[in-house]
Structure formats: C-alpha cells, structure tokens
Amino acid sequence: MSEDSHILPSNTLKCICSVYVPVKKPLQSVEWWQQNFGLKYAVPYNPAESQAILKLADGQWLHLVETEGEIDNPFPNKAGYPMFRFTFEVREIELVYDRLQSNGVKIEDLEDRGSCGINFVFYDLDGNKFDVNEVVNVHRTPEEADKVKAHLFHTAQ
C-alpha cells in the first residue's frame, strides 16, 4: 500500500444506519412505534435476540433493545437542560404532532427555531426523549409554511 492510501477523505462518516434505544418490553414498544409513526419491521422479530428492529422511511434501523436496568436516556447539557439523543427529521410535522397528541403521547411545547425549522420533543413508553424537526421554510412554499405555523401555533392567517 502506498503512503497516500492511509489518508482518509475529510468526511468519512456517511450516515447513521442504526440507532439503539433501551426498552423494557420490545413488543409493546414495537406496537407503540407502529401506532404513532407507522414503522415496519426491518427483519422478522426473533425473541432470542432480545430486541426488535424497525425500519425508518429512509432505511435506517431503529433497534428496540430489551434492558433490565434503569433507562437514563436524557443527559443534562451544561445549562442543566435534559437533552435528547437525536432528532428525527419528518415531513408534515403538523400531522405527526396532531397524531401524537391525539394518541396521548407525552410531548413538549412546539418551538419555531427559525431557519432550523419547527421542533418538538416527545417521549416513548420507557421515557426515552426524542426530538422531531421539519424545516418547513425549505421543504414547503412560503404559503404552506405559513399555514403549518398557523395550525401548530394557533395564530390567525
């Protein structure tokens, strides 16, 4: 091998292909994720593996890993705010928000983060904390973005 073959490009990480989430009861968690987000199995469930693997819309896998210990998913940032581990990107955030709200999922207040989009935080059955985001100003026309914001933030158009 030449000396140059050991030099990596400036960004070798392509994407996150799998995320592992601690859960107490994988099959109950599967039902929850299916009911709230329409996720399907990535591979058939095998109880011997003590996990269920679901597939996100763009192909990433969500591993619901059975655990017996305490689930301490949120961690505090420097200011003490309990953070989420990652953010899901969605389309039609208003439909996602309305569905979770009508299904009684624990959610926090919506935030309009300007150029970063609209976000909200939700919790799964085991108290794992997740963030949801849609950059409506990029993915929608200005008129559509205004309608989404009016719907979510209950403002007059």
Backbone as ProteinMPNN parsed JSONL, in Angstrom:
{"seq_chain_A": "MSEDSHILPSNTLKCICSVYVPVKKPLQSVEWWQQNFGLKYAVPYNPAESQAILKLADGQWLHLVETEGEIDNPFPNKAGYPMFRFTFEVREIELVYDRLQSNGVKIEDLEDRGSCGINFVFYDLDGNKFDVNEVVNVHRTPEEADKVKAHLFHTAQ", "coords_chain_A": {"N_chain_A": [[0.832, -1.187, 0.0], [0.423, 2.202, -0.74], [1.706, 5.209, 0.786], [-0.174, 7.255, 0.637], [-2.585, 5.899, 0.597], [-3.472, 5.576, 3.142], [-4.587, 7.896, 3.94], [-7.479, 9.439, 4.85], [-10.531, 10.654, 3.355], [-11.866, 13.981, 3.97], [-14.334, 13.75, 5.256], [-15.487, 10.932, 6.362], [-17.669, 9.675, 7.457], [-20.736, 8.592, 6.512], [-23.56, 8.288, 7.089], [-25.969, 7.703, 9.724], [-26.687, 4.474, 10.371], [-27.946, 2.753, 12.137], [-29.767, 2.996, 15.186], [-29.817, 2.57, 18.64], [-32.117, 1.881, 21.108], [-32.942, 1.778, 24.474], [-35.337, -0.367, 25.942], [-38.049, -1.639, 27.956], [-39.957, -3.596, 27.275], [-39.833, -4.999, 24.35], [-41.791, -5.812, 22.33], [-44.137, -4.433, 23.061], [-43.151, -1.881, 22.724], [-42.672, -1.913, 19.972], [-45.336, -1.987, 19.0], [-46.154, 0.546, 19.89], [-44.447, 2.295, 18.418], [-45.277, 1.594, 15.849], [-48.01, 2.318, 15.901], [-47.844, 5.088, 16.344], [-46.05, 6.103, 14.424], [-46.054, 4.508, 12.184], [-44.056, 2.627, 11.627], [-42.339, -0.225, 10.288], [-41.264, -3.661, 10.614], [-37.774, -4.222, 10.211], [-36.392, -6.555, 10.012], [-37.554, -9.898, 10.587], [-39.013, -10.429, 13.817], [-37.088, -11.783, 16.432], [-37.216, -13.42, 19.302], [-35.048, -14.428, 20.755], [-32.972, -12.675, 20.383], [-33.5, -10.531, 21.983], [-34.368, -8.025, 21.17], [-36.138, -5.765, 19.025], [-36.275, -4.834, 15.645], [-36.841, -2.053, 13.79], [-37.675, -0.239, 10.78], [-36.84, 2.904, 9.483], [-38.195, 5.511, 7.332], [-36.209, 6.283, 5.427], [-34.533, 4.116, 5.463], [-32.842, 3.646, 7.665], [-32.168, 1.792, 10.669], [-34.018, 1.182, 13.604], [-33.292, 0.015, 16.596], [-34.874, -1.631, 19.122], [-33.962, -2.323, 22.092], [-34.07, -4.723, 24.552], [-33.862, -4.114, 28.002], [-32.91, -4.492, 31.411], [-32.09, -2.778, 33.273], [-31.916, 0.574, 34.718], [-33.25, 3.155, 32.718], [-31.616, 5.742, 31.391], [-31.862, 7.802, 29.458], [-32.128, 10.732, 28.713], [-29.648, 13.267, 29.026], [-28.012, 15.81, 30.907], [-27.352, 19.027, 29.516], [-24.769, 21.573, 29.565], [-26.066, 23.701, 30.762], [-27.901, 22.394, 32.256], [-30.227, 21.446, 31.095], [-32.22, 18.676, 30.264], [-31.169, 16.703, 27.712], [-32.028, 15.284, 24.468], [-31.199, 12.301, 22.662], [-31.14, 12.204, 19.882], [-32.472, 13.709, 16.832], [-35.371, 13.294, 14.945], [-35.994, 13.674, 11.527], [-38.799, 14.889, 9.845], [-41.589, 14.969, 7.559], [-44.461, 16.95, 7.017], [-44.982, 17.864, 9.675], [-47.047, 18.843, 11.218], [-49.059, 16.914, 11.025], [-47.829, 14.745, 12.263], [-47.445, 15.777, 14.84], [-50.144, 16.261, 15.599], [-51.149, 13.619, 15.526], [-49.607, 12.307, 17.529], [-50.384, 13.83, 19.723], [-53.17, 13.276, 19.804], [-53.013, 10.571, 20.355], [-52.222, 10.527, 22.931], [-49.536, 10.701, 23.595], [-46.703, 11.683, 25.463], [-45.661, 14.888, 25.044], [-43.625, 17.786, 24.467], [-43.716, 21.411, 24.373], [-44.153, 23.002, 21.194], [-41.597, 24.43, 19.129], [-40.581, 27.168, 17.233], [-37.83, 27.356, 15.508], [-36.797, 29.161, 13.767], [-34.645, 29.47, 11.049], [-33.776, 26.902, 11.453], [-36.008, 25.376, 11.628], [-39.164, 23.837, 12.655], [-39.681, 22.347, 15.758], [-40.355, 19.703, 18.12], [-40.427, 17.92, 21.228], [-40.734, 14.514, 22.172], [-41.71, 11.639, 24.137], [-41.087, 8.154, 24.503], [-42.666, 4.976, 25.427], [-40.958, 4.118, 27.463], [-39.871, 6.363, 28.512], [-37.799, 7.437, 27.045], [-36.29, 10.17, 25.451], [-36.948, 12.129, 22.622], [-36.394, 14.215, 19.746], [-38.148, 16.051, 17.23], [-38.156, 17.292, 13.917], [-38.903, 19.626, 11.334], [-37.886, 21.461, 8.619], [-39.662, 23.7, 7.62], [-39.603, 25.993, 6.035], [-37.866, 25.354, 4.024], [-38.755, 22.991, 2.855], [-41.311, 23.506, 1.994], [-43.658, 25.664, 0.299], [-43.717, 29.265, 0.779], [-46.357, 30.0, 1.455], [-47.502, 27.551, 2.248], [-45.84, 26.982, 4.437], [-46.561, 29.071, 6.148], [-49.229, 28.332, 6.668], [-48.848, 25.905, 8.042], [-47.486, 26.813, 10.32], [-49.467, 28.498, 11.384], [-51.418, 26.611, 11.987], [-50.078, 24.932, 13.87], [-49.22, 26.73, 15.858], [-51.459, 28.084, 16.444], [-52.231, 30.589, 15.313], [-53.695, 33.459, 13.727], [-54.29, 33.606, 10.252]], "CA_chain_A": [[0.0, 0.0, 0.0], [1.165, 3.451, -0.756], [1.512, 6.039, 1.962], [-1.385, 8.038, 0.428], [-3.792, 5.088, 0.778], [-3.881, 5.653, 4.542], [-5.181, 9.203, 4.174], [-8.926, 9.396, 4.675], [-11.159, 11.912, 2.927], [-12.155, 14.849, 5.11], [-15.54, 13.311, 5.96], [-15.695, 9.528, 6.015], [-18.924, 9.18, 8.006], [-21.787, 8.847, 5.527], [-24.849, 8.47, 7.746], [-26.21, 6.802, 10.847], [-27.513, 3.398, 9.825], [-28.705, 2.126, 13.214], [-29.855, 3.66, 16.475], [-30.205, 1.594, 19.647], [-32.927, 2.514, 22.133], [-33.261, 0.833, 25.54], [-36.76, -0.509, 26.255], [-38.36, -2.718, 28.898], [-40.738, -4.629, 26.595], [-39.683, -4.698, 22.924], [-43.003, -5.959, 21.524], [-45.007, -3.293, 23.365], [-42.534, -0.716, 22.081], [-42.947, -2.027, 18.536], [-46.723, -1.559, 18.782], [-46.203, 1.984, 20.098], [-43.815, 2.945, 17.266], [-46.133, 1.355, 14.691], [-49.225, 3.112, 16.06], [-47.583, 6.525, 16.285], [-45.224, 6.522, 13.294], [-46.229, 3.615, 11.041], [-42.834, 1.88, 11.32], [-42.452, -1.662, 9.993], [-40.076, -4.45, 10.965], [-36.674, -4.295, 9.235], [-36.17, -8.001, 9.93], [-38.535, -10.551, 11.46], [-38.701, -10.418, 15.242], [-36.505, -13.002, 16.979], [-37.149, -13.198, 20.749], [-33.733, -14.811, 21.293], [-32.064, -11.523, 20.268], [-33.899, -9.534, 22.99], [-34.563, -6.724, 20.557], [-36.942, -5.683, 17.811], [-35.614, -3.896, 14.739], [-37.779, -1.381, 12.899], [-37.021, 0.488, 9.688], [-37.319, 4.25, 9.217], [-38.556, 5.756, 5.931], [-35.029, 6.35, 4.566], [-33.778, 2.879, 5.538], [-32.107, 3.442, 8.908], [-32.796, 0.832, 11.56], [-34.245, 1.558, 14.987], [-33.214, -1.198, 17.414], [-35.507, -1.52, 20.427], [-33.171, -3.321, 22.809], [-34.589, -5.007, 25.883], [-32.934, -3.887, 29.094], [-33.487, -4.661, 32.74], [-31.588, -1.71, 34.132], [-32.529, 1.894, 34.634], [-33.081, 3.815, 31.421], [-31.227, 7.124, 31.669], [-31.654, 8.36, 28.133], [-31.738, 12.142, 28.671], [-28.474, 13.686, 29.779], [-28.081, 17.263, 31.015], [-26.316, 19.836, 28.878], [-24.027, 22.387, 30.527], [-27.023, 24.549, 31.486], [-28.768, 21.545, 33.061], [-31.406, 21.0, 30.347], [-32.109, 17.26, 29.875], [-31.111, 16.608, 26.249], [-32.433, 14.086, 23.748], [-30.04, 11.705, 21.99], [-31.137, 12.543, 18.458], [-33.636, 14.362, 16.254], [-35.947, 12.693, 13.741], [-36.489, 14.593, 10.504], [-40.109, 14.462, 9.353], [-42.369, 15.818, 6.662], [-45.817, 17.14, 7.543], [-44.829, 17.852, 11.132], [-48.335, 19.11, 11.854], [-49.773, 15.635, 11.116], [-47.133, 13.962, 13.286], [-47.771, 16.395, 16.132], [-51.557, 16.005, 15.895], [-51.314, 12.187, 15.804], [-49.05, 12.021, 18.848], [-51.236, 14.481, 20.712], [-54.432, 12.54, 19.916], [-52.719, 9.252, 20.921], [-51.86, 10.683, 24.332], [-48.092, 10.623, 23.78], [-46.142, 12.819, 26.198], [-44.91, 15.784, 24.161], [-43.344, 19.119, 24.994], [-44.183, 22.502, 23.525], [-43.566, 23.258, 19.879], [-40.685, 25.567, 19.028], [-40.199, 27.629, 15.899], [-36.409, 27.693, 15.64], [-36.417, 29.984, 12.621], [-34.048, 28.778, 9.901], [-33.579, 25.486, 11.811], [-37.283, 24.693, 11.479], [-40.083, 23.649, 13.767], [-39.32, 21.16, 16.528], [-40.956, 19.384, 19.407], [-39.848, 16.768, 21.916], [-41.695, 13.523, 22.643], [-41.167, 10.55, 24.952], [-41.683, 6.853, 24.228], [-43.226, 4.274, 26.588], [-39.948, 3.938, 28.502], [-39.349, 7.665, 28.93], [-36.721, 7.91, 26.181], [-36.603, 11.507, 24.95], [-36.591, 12.312, 21.214], [-36.735, 15.493, 19.132], [-38.685, 15.947, 15.87], [-37.868, 18.535, 13.206], [-39.129, 19.852, 9.902], [-37.501, 22.805, 8.176], [-40.802, 23.983, 6.742], [-39.264, 27.056, 5.081], [-37.097, 24.76, 2.939], [-39.49, 21.898, 2.222], [-42.652, 23.932, 1.604], [-43.758, 27.03, -0.221], [-43.955, 30.21, 1.878], [-47.768, 29.939, 1.847], [-47.688, 26.303, 3.004], [-45.143, 27.141, 5.723], [-47.402, 29.935, 6.981], [-50.386, 27.537, 7.105], [-48.374, 24.953, 9.05], [-47.21, 27.568, 11.548], [-50.752, 28.946, 11.932], [-52.068, 25.425, 12.56], [-49.364, 24.459, 15.048], [-49.093, 27.741, 16.885], [-52.81, 28.645, 16.611], [-52.231, 32.013, 15.001], [-54.574, 33.823, 12.608], [-53.566, 33.787, 8.987]], "C_chain_A": [[0.869, 1.239, 0.0], [0.842, 4.247, 0.501], [0.218, 6.842, 1.857], [-2.652, 7.227, 0.682], [-4.283, 5.094, 2.219], [-4.533, 6.99, 4.884], [-6.673, 9.122, 3.86], [-9.421, 10.709, 4.089], [-11.557, 12.722, 4.158], [-13.401, 14.423, 5.881], [-15.864, 11.887, 5.545], [-17.0, 8.963, 6.55], [-20.073, 9.578, 7.087], [-23.135, 9.136, 6.172], [-24.906, 7.58, 8.976], [-27.142, 5.718, 10.335], [-28.374, 2.731, 10.88], [-28.644, 2.975, 14.468], [-30.402, 2.627, 17.45], [-30.896, 2.318, 20.802], [-33.245, 1.477, 23.21], [-34.758, 0.833, 25.834], [-36.951, -1.661, 27.228], [-39.042, -3.891, 28.202], [-40.729, -4.35, 25.095], [-40.978, -4.794, 22.109], [-44.018, -4.859, 21.812], [-44.469, -2.025, 22.719], [-42.773, -0.73, 20.575], [-44.356, -1.521, 18.233], [-46.843, -0.039, 18.906], [-45.621, 2.733, 18.895], [-44.652, 2.743, 16.005], [-47.375, 2.24, 14.741], [-48.96, 4.595, 15.83], [-46.839, 6.982, 15.037], [-45.33, 5.613, 12.074], [-44.987, 2.814, 10.683], [-43.138, 0.399, 11.115], [-41.17, -2.352, 10.454], [-39.041, -4.373, 9.842], [-36.326, -5.747, 8.972], [-37.209, -8.642, 10.841], [-38.064, -10.563, 12.915], [-38.19, -11.786, 15.679], [-36.35, -12.791, 18.477], [-35.801, -13.537, 21.368], [-32.741, -13.649, 21.249], [-32.362, -10.434, 21.291], [-33.953, -8.121, 22.425], [-35.486, -6.859, 19.356], [-36.302, -4.61, 16.941], [-36.642, -3.365, 13.747], [-37.009, -0.553, 11.877], [-37.675, 1.853, 9.506], [-37.528, 4.439, 7.719], [-37.353, 5.766, 4.985], [-34.097, 5.156, 4.724], [-32.98, 2.638, 6.807], [-32.892, 2.483, 9.796], [-32.87, 1.391, 12.974], [-34.32, 0.264, 15.796], [-33.84, -0.908, 18.774], [-34.954, -2.65, 21.272], [-33.699, -3.492, 24.231], [-33.498, -4.822, 26.929], [-33.654, -4.105, 30.415], [-33.082, -3.524, 33.667], [-32.385, -0.436, 33.988], [-32.257, 2.498, 33.26], [-32.823, 5.29, 31.709], [-30.92, 7.861, 30.378], [-31.307, 9.841, 28.128], [-30.49, 12.398, 29.512], [-28.49, 15.211, 29.833], [-26.972, 17.946, 30.208], [-25.679, 20.716, 29.95], [-24.959, 23.268, 31.365], [-27.985, 23.735, 32.342], [-30.018, 21.052, 32.365], [-31.237, 19.534, 29.952], [-32.246, 17.107, 28.353], [-31.69, 15.289, 25.743], [-31.204, 13.575, 23.02], [-29.979, 12.061, 20.511], [-32.461, 13.155, 18.047], [-34.073, 13.59, 15.017], [-36.341, 13.811, 12.794], [-37.798, 14.033, 9.985], [-40.589, 15.402, 8.268], [-43.773, 15.845, 7.238], [-45.821, 17.046, 9.068], [-46.151, 18.092, 11.845], [-49.156, 17.828, 12.006], [-49.153, 14.744, 12.188], [-47.504, 14.484, 14.672], [-49.208, 16.082, 16.534], [-51.792, 14.533, 16.251], [-50.805, 11.848, 17.205], [-49.917, 12.614, 19.95], [-52.539, 13.699, 20.903], [-54.232, 11.143, 20.491], [-52.26, 9.322, 22.373], [-50.374, 10.538, 24.625], [-47.624, 11.867, 24.527], [-45.276, 13.633, 25.249], [-44.692, 17.11, 24.876], [-43.798, 20.155, 23.983], [-43.435, 22.567, 22.2], [-42.63, 24.452, 19.969], [-40.476, 25.893, 17.565], [-38.775, 28.124, 16.031], [-35.899, 28.445, 14.412], [-35.863, 29.157, 11.477], [-33.769, 27.304, 10.189], [-34.884, 24.701, 11.751], [-38.119, 24.66, 12.733], [-39.732, 22.332, 14.438], [-40.289, 20.951, 17.671], [-40.318, 18.108, 19.925], [-40.981, 15.826, 22.303], [-40.954, 12.426, 23.403], [-41.863, 9.247, 24.57], [-42.198, 6.223, 25.519], [-42.255, 4.169, 27.759], [-39.327, 5.249, 28.966], [-38.156, 8.143, 28.13], [-37.177, 9.206, 25.511], [-36.067, 11.667, 23.536], [-37.054, 13.688, 20.75], [-37.226, 15.214, 17.715], [-38.497, 17.301, 15.204], [-38.373, 18.49, 11.773], [-38.743, 21.296, 9.599], [-38.535, 23.217, 7.128], [-40.488, 25.052, 5.706], [-38.453, 26.537, 3.896], [-37.95, 23.772, 2.15], [-40.889, 22.276, 1.743], [-42.609, 25.339, 1.025], [-43.976, 27.974, 0.962], [-45.411, 30.172, 2.379], [-48.05, 28.687, 2.679], [-47.04, 26.411, 4.387], [-45.966, 28.006, 6.666], [-48.617, 29.175, 7.513], [-49.996, 26.55, 8.199], [-48.152, 25.67, 10.379], [-48.5, 28.047, 12.194], [-51.468, 27.775, 12.609], [-51.403, 25.024, 13.876], [-49.342, 25.459, 16.193], [-50.386, 28.532, 17.101], [-52.83, 30.166, 16.427], [-53.152, 32.251, 13.818], [-53.73, 34.025, 11.362], [-53.928, 35.09, 8.348]], "O_chain_A": [[1.908, 1.301, 0.657], [-0.152, 3.997, 1.183], [-0.431, 7.092, 2.874], [-3.701, 7.81, 0.958], [-5.402, 4.657, 2.489], [-4.984, 7.185, 6.013], [-7.07, 8.78, 2.746], [-8.809, 11.757, 4.296], [-11.579, 12.192, 5.269], [-13.504, 14.721, 7.071], [-16.452, 11.664, 4.487], [-17.406, 7.875, 6.141], [-20.348, 10.764, 6.907], [-23.783, 10.127, 5.834], [-23.991, 6.797, 9.231], [-28.261, 6.007, 9.911], [-29.433, 2.193, 10.556], [-27.623, 3.589, 14.779], [-31.337, 1.894, 17.128], [-30.339, 3.242, 21.395], [-33.764, 0.406, 22.896], [-35.375, 1.89, 25.961], [-36.11, -2.555, 27.313], [-38.744, -5.048, 28.498], [-41.532, -3.551, 24.614], [-41.232, -3.928, 21.272], [-44.696, -4.397, 20.894], [-45.234, -1.196, 22.226], [-43.043, 0.308, 19.972], [-44.548, -0.721, 17.317], [-47.548, 0.595, 18.121], [-46.223, 3.689, 18.406], [-44.726, 3.646, 15.171], [-47.749, 2.845, 13.736], [-49.761, 5.28, 15.195], [-46.981, 8.135, 14.628], [-44.752, 5.919, 11.031], [-44.864, 2.36, 9.546], [-44.075, -0.148, 11.697], [-40.137, -1.714, 10.655], [-39.39, -4.45, 8.664], [-36.005, -6.124, 7.845], [-37.695, -7.999, 11.772], [-36.873, -10.692, 13.197], [-38.775, -12.816, 15.345], [-35.452, -12.063, 18.901], [-35.447, -12.983, 22.409], [-31.769, -13.643, 22.005], [-31.566, -9.509, 21.456], [-33.627, -7.15, 23.107], [-35.597, -7.926, 18.752], [-35.838, -3.59, 17.451], [-37.231, -4.118, 12.972], [-35.845, -0.211, 12.083], [-38.896, 1.959, 9.39], [-37.083, 3.613, 6.923], [-37.466, 5.303, 3.85], [-32.989, 5.165, 4.186], [-32.483, 1.53, 7.014], [-34.114, 2.374, 9.692], [-31.919, 1.99, 13.475], [-35.289, -0.488, 15.694], [-33.373, -0.027, 19.497], [-35.413, -3.79, 21.185], [-33.764, -2.538, 25.007], [-32.374, -5.299, 26.774], [-34.867, -3.921, 30.512], [-33.677, -3.339, 34.728], [-33.373, -0.362, 33.257], [-31.161, 2.363, 32.715], [-33.698, 5.999, 32.206], [-29.858, 8.464, 30.226], [-30.265, 10.201, 27.581], [-30.313, 11.809, 30.578], [-28.946, 15.846, 28.881], [-25.82, 17.512, 30.213], [-26.025, 20.604, 31.126], [-24.678, 23.547, 32.531], [-28.796, 24.302, 33.074], [-30.803, 20.316, 32.963], [-30.217, 19.175, 29.364], [-33.312, 17.353, 27.789], [-31.821, 14.318, 26.488], [-30.263, 14.333, 22.785], [-28.894, 12.206, 19.949], [-33.439, 13.13, 18.794], [-33.259, 13.271, 14.15], [-36.957, 14.791, 13.212], [-37.901, 12.837, 9.713], [-40.054, 16.496, 8.088], [-44.22, 14.886, 7.868], [-46.56, 16.26, 9.662], [-46.357, 17.601, 12.955], [-49.869, 17.663, 12.996], [-49.865, 14.069, 12.931], [-47.837, 13.707, 15.567], [-49.467, 15.686, 17.67], [-52.55, 14.234, 17.174], [-51.495, 11.179, 17.976], [-50.154, 11.981, 20.979], [-52.968, 13.481, 22.036], [-55.165, 10.574, 21.057], [-51.945, 8.297, 22.977], [-49.987, 10.284, 25.766], [-48.092, 12.973, 24.257], [-44.283, 13.138, 24.715], [-45.457, 17.502, 25.758], [-44.214, 19.818, 22.875], [-42.254, 22.233, 22.108], [-42.833, 25.363, 20.772], [-40.224, 25.004, 16.751], [-38.532, 29.188, 16.6], [-34.72, 28.371, 14.068], [-36.53, 28.246, 10.985], [-33.547, 26.532, 9.256], [-34.861, 23.472, 11.819], [-37.843, 25.338, 13.722], [-39.512, 21.323, 13.768], [-40.953, 21.881, 18.13], [-39.747, 17.323, 19.168], [-42.054, 16.269, 22.711], [-39.732, 12.306, 23.318], [-43.073, 9.225, 24.34], [-42.172, 6.852, 26.577], [-42.676, 4.135, 28.915], [-38.362, 5.243, 29.73], [-37.548, 9.153, 28.485], [-38.318, 9.313, 25.06], [-34.899, 11.387, 23.266], [-37.997, 14.254, 21.303], [-36.783, 14.262, 17.073], [-38.659, 18.34, 15.844], [-38.287, 17.467, 11.094], [-39.217, 22.229, 10.248], [-38.31, 23.099, 5.923], [-41.046, 25.027, 4.609], [-38.363, 27.21, 2.869], [-37.877, 23.723, 0.922], [-41.581, 21.45, 1.148], [-41.659, 26.093, 1.233], [-44.377, 27.528, 2.037], [-45.664, 30.297, 3.577], [-48.749, 28.751, 3.69], [-47.621, 25.985, 5.385], [-46.06, 27.708, 7.857], [-48.998, 29.346, 8.671], [-50.729, 26.378, 9.173], [-48.576, 25.192, 11.431], [-48.627, 28.01, 13.418], [-52.055, 27.936, 13.679], [-52.084, 24.802, 14.877], [-49.433, 25.08, 17.36], [-50.41, 29.517, 17.84], [-53.359, 30.912, 17.251], [-53.368, 31.356, 13.0], [-52.614, 34.541, 11.415], [-53.418, 35.415, 7.276]]}, "name": "protein", "num_of_chains": 1, "seq": "MSEDSHILPSNTLKCICSVYVPVKKPLQSVEWWQQNFGLKYAVPYNPAESQAILKLADGQWLHLVETEGEIDNPFPNKAGYPMFRFTFEVREIELVYDRLQSNGVKIEDLEDRGSCGINFVFYDLDGNKFDVNEVVNVHRTPEEADKVKAHLFHTAQ"}
